[in-house]
Amino acid sequence: SIPVGVAYAVWSGLGVVIITAIAWLLHGQKLDAWGFVGMGLIIAAFLLARSPSWKSLRRPTPW
């Protein structure tokens, strides 16, 4: 399991990437280089959040 804050951030970020990719692929929306860079950073953050090393950095909750 992952913390709610991380899950919400991942869900929000991936939602933006998916909708933007659909608009680009299916509807011909124009994206500049910064749009692709931003989507790449969101995907990289998702991969970092899911990596095993991320879980080892978390402190155990006191309750």
N, C-alpha and C positions, 0 to 999 in steps of 0.2 A: 504494500500500500504506500501511497505517497501523500504528503500533506495537502490539505484542501487548497491552500494558496497556490501551490505549484500546479496542481491539477487544473485549477481555474485559469491560470496564466497559459498553460499549455493548450487547453481547449480553446481559449480566445485566440491565441496566436495561430494555431493550426486552422481555425475557422477562417481567419483572414487570408491565409495562404491558399486554402482550398477554393474559396470564392473568387479570389483574384486569378488563380490559375484557370478556373472554369471560364471566367469572363474573357481571359486572354485567348484560350484555346477555342472556345465555341462561339464567342461573340466578337472576336477581333479587337478587343480593347487594347489600346497601345500602352506599352510599359517601357519606361526608359531603363537605363542601366541601374539607377538607384532603386527602382522597384524590384528588380531581380536581386540586387544586393540585400535589400531588406527582407525579402522572402527567404533568401539563403541564410541570413542571420537567425530568423525565426526557426527555421528547420534545424540549424546547428544548436540552438538553445534547447529545442526539444530533444535532440539526441544526447546532449549533455545531461539533461534532467533524467533521462532514462538509463544512463550509463551506471555500471555497478559502483564506480568510484564516488558518485554522488551520494549513494546511500551510506557509504562508510564515513562521509563527512558530517552527517546529521548527528546531533546529540540526542540521546534517548529522552523521551518526555518524562517528567517527574511523576506523572500519575499513571 
